Amino acid sequence: MGIVSWIILGLVAGAIAKFLLPGKDPGGVIVTTLIGIAGSFVGGWLSSKILDKPISKNFFDLPTWGSAIVGALVLLIAYRLVFGKSRD
């Protein structure tokens, strides 16, 4: 997959992560979207390095999507833990 595919995957993964973790985010929609994109990159990289799961060339590969969504969830949770109180 190319960089544009990873960005699109990150946008969707960020939306799914936001759906799974409803509530106010400290940065709003734009920051949540960027976290989703970063999470897809981190999730894909970690799954290829730690889990020894090669990144598929196919855009609709379920393990690739799963790792991207999990990466987005982890980064979103970490972001909320670090910056969650700043909006109060």
Contacts in CASP RR format, 6 or more apart in sequence:
PFRMAT RR
TARGET T0000
AUTHOR 0000-0000-0000
METHOD contacts of the structure
MODEL  1
MGIVSWIILGLVAGAIAKFLLPGKDPGGVIVTTLIGIAGSFVGGWLSSKI
LDKPISKNFFDLPTWGSAIVGALVLLIAYRLVFGKSRD
1 9 0 8 1.000
1 55 0 8 1.000
1 56 0 8 1.000
1 57 0 8 1.000
1 58 0 8 1.000
1 59 0 8 1.000
1 64 0 8 1.000
5 59 0 8 1.000
6 37 0 8 1.000
6 40 0 8 1.000
6 41 0 8 1.000
7 37 0 8 1.000
9 40 0 8 1.000
9 59 0 8 1.000
9 64 0 8 1.000
9 65 0 8 1.000
9 68 0 8 1.000
10 36 0 8 1.000
10 37 0 8 1.000
10 39 0 8 1.000
10 40 0 8 1.000
10 41 0 8 1.000
10 68 0 8 1.000
10 72 0 8 1.000
11 33 0 8 1.000
11 36 0 8 1.000
11 37 0 8 1.000
13 36 0 8 1.000
13 39 0 8 1.000
13 40 0 8 1.000
13 65 0 8 1.000
13 66 0 8 1.000
13 68 0 8 1.000
13 69 0 8 1.000
13 71 0 8 1.000
13 72 0 8 1.000
14 32 0 8 1.000
14 33 0 8 1.000
14 35 0 8 1.000
14 36 0 8 1.000
14 37 0 8 1.000
14 39 0 8 1.000
14 40 0 8 1.000
14 69 0 8 1.000
14 72 0 8 1.000
14 76 0 8 1.000
15 33 0 8 1.000
16 69 0 8 1.000
16 72 0 8 1.000
17 32 0 8 1.000
17 35 0 8 1.000
17 36 0 8 1.000
17 69 0 8 1.000
17 71 0 8 1.000
17 72 0 8 1.000
17 73 0 8 1.000
17 76 0 8 1.000
18 25 0 8 1.000
18 32 0 8 1.000
18 76 0 8 1.000
20 73 0 8 1.000
21 73 0 8 1.000
21 76 0 8 1.000
21 77 0 8 1.000
21 80 0 8 1.000
24 87 0 8 1.000
25 31 0 8 1.000
25 32 0 8 1.000
25 76 0 8 1.000
25 79 0 8 1.000
25 80 0 8 1.000
26 79 0 8 1.000
26 80 0 8 1.000
26 83 0 8 1.000
26 84 0 8 1.000
26 86 0 8 1.000
26 87 0 8 1.000
27 83 0 8 1.000
27 87 0 8 1.000
31 79 0 8 1.000
32 76 0 8 1.000
35 72 0 8 1.000
35 75 0 8 1.000
35 76 0 8 1.000
35 79 0 8 1.000
36 71 0 8 1.000
36 72 0 8 1.000
36 75 0 8 1.000
36 76 0 8 1.000
38 72 0 8 1.000
38 75 0 8 1.000
39 68 0 8 1.000
39 71 0 8 1.000
39 72 0 8 1.000
39 74 0 8 1.000
39 75 0 8 1.000
40 68 0 8 1.000
40 71 0 8 1.000
40 72 0 8 1.000
42 71 0 8 1.000
42 74 0 8 1.000
42 75 0 8 1.000
43 67 0 8 1.000
43 68 0 8 1.000
43 70 0 8 1.000
43 71 0 8 1.000
43 74 0 8 1.000
44 55 0 8 1.000
44 64 0 8 1.000
44 67 0 8 1.000
44 68 0 8 1.000
44 71 0 8 1.000
46 67 0 8 1.000
46 71 0 8 1.000
47 53 0 8 1.000
47 55 0 8 1.000
47 63 0 8 1.000
47 64 0 8 1.000
47 67 0 8 1.000
48 54 0 8 1.000
48 55 0 8 1.000
51 67 0 8 1.000
53 63 0 8 1.000
53 67 0 8 1.000
55 64 0 8 1.000
56 63 0 8 1.000
56 64 0 8 1.000
58 64 0 8 1.000
END
